[in-house]
Amino acid sequence: MGIENFITFMITALLFVMTPGLDTIFILNKSIGQGRKSGVYASLGINTGVITHTLLAALGLSVVLASSPYAFLIIKYSGAFYLLFLGITSLRKRGGSFQIQEEINGIQNSKKDFLSGFLTNTLNPKVALFFIAFFPQFITPTQINNPVPYLLLGFTYALIGIAWCILIALFASGFSLKIKNNPNAGIWLNKIGAVVFILMGLKIAFT
């Protein structure tokens, strides 16, 4: 299928997935503040973003992103703006726990959590650059222009990511009940999460 050292790829991908970053912070914030369901949907959204980057890499659009300063800046500032928007919106919310709202509007909030995770990952140009630098290391040189190896590696990476992210969500959601029963803790968690999103947005914008 044009892939070399597949086992090595899976081990390396797992190490990259387990490295704490923006996705991990996002899932922890959703899981602890809003519960297990919110964290799981955010995990699915994030890894759907991984599949989107995989498709872009397979079609060669990620190369265009990497070679075009203007395209890179558009994606970068869009991602930074979205994270800033999430942070500012969270700071303006009153109350500490989102659990009650989630119980009332379960389907609507699930879609919102999924979309937030998807946009957070998709609008991060560093992910696209990472894929076009990482994937070719495990593709046979004669198949480097074949989209199939990119798709296989990308879907494998996404499956590993889903498993790890859901594990984080399940573990972190154990604290959500304590947050629900302690409004003050929920308020501080909300503020800390908001500040983290704002700092991440600023970091992306000025990198």
PyMOL commands that set and color helices and strands:
alter all, ss='L'
color gray80, all
select helices_A, chain A and resi 6-18+22-34+36-59+61-67+69-92+99-104+106-122+125-138+141-143+147-181+183-206
alter helices_A, ss='H'
color red, helices_A
deselect
rebuild
show_as cartoon
